[in-house]
Amino acid sequence: MKLILNADVPNLGGPGDIVEVKDGYGRNYLLPRKLAVVATRGAEKQVEQIRRAQKSREIRDLGHAQQVDSQLKNLNVTVPAKASDSGRLFGSVTPTAVVDAVKAAGGPVLDKRTIDVPGHIKTLGKHQVQVRLHPEVTTELPIAVVTN
């Protein structure tokens, strides 16, 4: 099955990539989650538009990724969350909350898909999240989860 990816899919490709996958993987996983569309002639013309939108959000090159990495290392990121008296969160910390906290701390604008939250962060305190800035640059970002 020939598909055009709408989002970054690990071990497969990024937005705008035309990939060949097995029918079941495409039909049962990629298409229902809107991670891809069937590659038709009309859709292939939209690939350039998808790539332009992705270029505006992405890290330009290795040097830019290292610059963003150094900016992230100098930040004190605090993620506000609602919690009980015992310190358990009502819900968990999401990549979107981390992106908003980095932005509020004066850091660069990140794409939420580049942030890996290990497991589910459901307690107050200090935690580590992983940020994939570039295929060659991955950094650990310390965050502090506090009550708001």
Secondary structure, 3 states (H helix, E strand, C coil): CEEEECCCECCCECCCCEEECCHHHHHHHHCCCCCEEECCHHHHHHHHHHHHHHHHHCCCCHHHHHHHHHHHHCCCEEEEECECCCCEECCCCCHHHHHHHHHHCCCCCCCHHHEECCCCCCECEEEEEEEEEECCEEEEEEEEEEEC
